[in-house]
Amino acid sequence: MIAFVRVASVKPGKQVAAMGFAKEIVGFLKSHHHLDVEVLRPVGGNPQRIAWSARYADLAAFDAASTKMLADPKYWEMVNGAADCFIAGSMHDGIWQTV
């Protein structure tokens, strides 16, 4: 199984808007792409972060879902609309294999 985690740093004063976007994009991915994505917030460390996490059966399933999502203009409209909430260059993706 593949676990995907994306972490982004939130601009000061944008936490509420960023969390709203995080939940909105998760709802969109569920309804339009049938993806089960969770929104995460840190319990310790830097509190100005938001993460999204999803699991896939294998790398092929991850690639298929990512390709479909990245080709969706509505997805990009939502992402670009929330760009002001996040610190440019702060996004970090992790792709992990479960054991």
C-alpha positions in Angstrom: 0.0 0.0 0.0 1.2 3.5 -0.8 0.6 6.4 1.6 0.8 10.0 0.2 1.2 13.0 2.5 1.4 16.6 1.3 2.3 19.3 3.9 2.1 23.0 3.3 3.0 26.0 5.5 0.2 28.5 6.0 0.9 32.3 5.8 0.4 34.2 9.0 -3.2 35.2 9.4 -4.5 32.7 6.9 -5.1 29.7 9.1 -8.9 29.9 9.0 -9.0 30.4 5.2 -6.4 27.6 4.6 -8.3 25.2 6.8 -11.5 26.1 4.9 -9.8 25.4 1.6 -8.3 22.1 2.9 -11.7 20.8 3.8 -13.3 22.1 0.6 -10.7 20.4 -1.7 -11.1 17.1 0.3 -14.8 17.2 -0.4 -14.2 18.0 -4.1 -11.7 15.1 -4.4 -14.2 12.7 -2.7 -17.2 13.7 -4.8 -15.5 14.2 -8.2 -12.5 11.7 -8.0 -13.7 9.2 -5.4 -10.5 9.7 -3.3 -10.5 9.4 0.4 -8.2 12.2 1.6 -7.8 13.3 5.2 -6.9 16.8 6.4 -4.3 16.8 9.2 -3.0 19.5 11.6 0.1 19.3 13.7 -0.2 18.5 17.4 3.4 19.6 18.0 6.0 21.6 16.2 5.1 24.4 13.8 1.4 25.0 14.1 1.2 27.0 10.8 1.0 23.8 8.7 -1.8 21.7 7.1 -1.4 18.3 5.6 -3.4 16.0 3.4 -3.1 12.2 3.5 -4.4 9.5 1.2 -3.7 5.8 0.7 -3.5 3.9 -2.6 -3.3 0.2 -3.3 0.0 0.6 -5.2 2.0 3.1 -7.2 -0.1 2.4 -10.3 -3.3 3.4 -8.5 -1.5 6.5 -7.1 -0.3 7.5 -10.6 -3.8 7.0 -12.2 -5.5 9.1 -9.5 -2.9 11.8 -9.7 -3.0 12.0 -13.5 -6.8 12.3 -13.5 -6.8 14.9 -10.7 -4.0 17.0 -12.3 -5.9 17.1 -15.6 -9.0 18.5 -14.0 -9.5 22.2 -14.6 -11.8 22.6 -11.6 -9.1 21.2 -9.3 -6.6 23.8 -10.6 -9.2 26.6 -10.2 -9.6 25.6 -6.5 -5.9 25.3 -5.9 -5.0 28.5 -7.6 -7.8 30.3 -5.7 -6.2 29.3 -2.4 -2.6 30.1 -3.3 -2.6 33.3 -1.1 -3.2 31.1 2.0 0.2 29.3 1.7 3.8 30.2 1.7 5.3 29.7 -1.8 7.8 26.9 -2.0 6.8 25.4 1.4 4.9 22.4 0.1 6.5 19.0 0.7 5.2 15.7 -0.7 6.0 12.3 0.9 5.2 9.0 -0.8 5.6 6.1 1.6 5.2 2.4 1.3 3.4 0.7 4.2 5.1 -2.4 5.8 
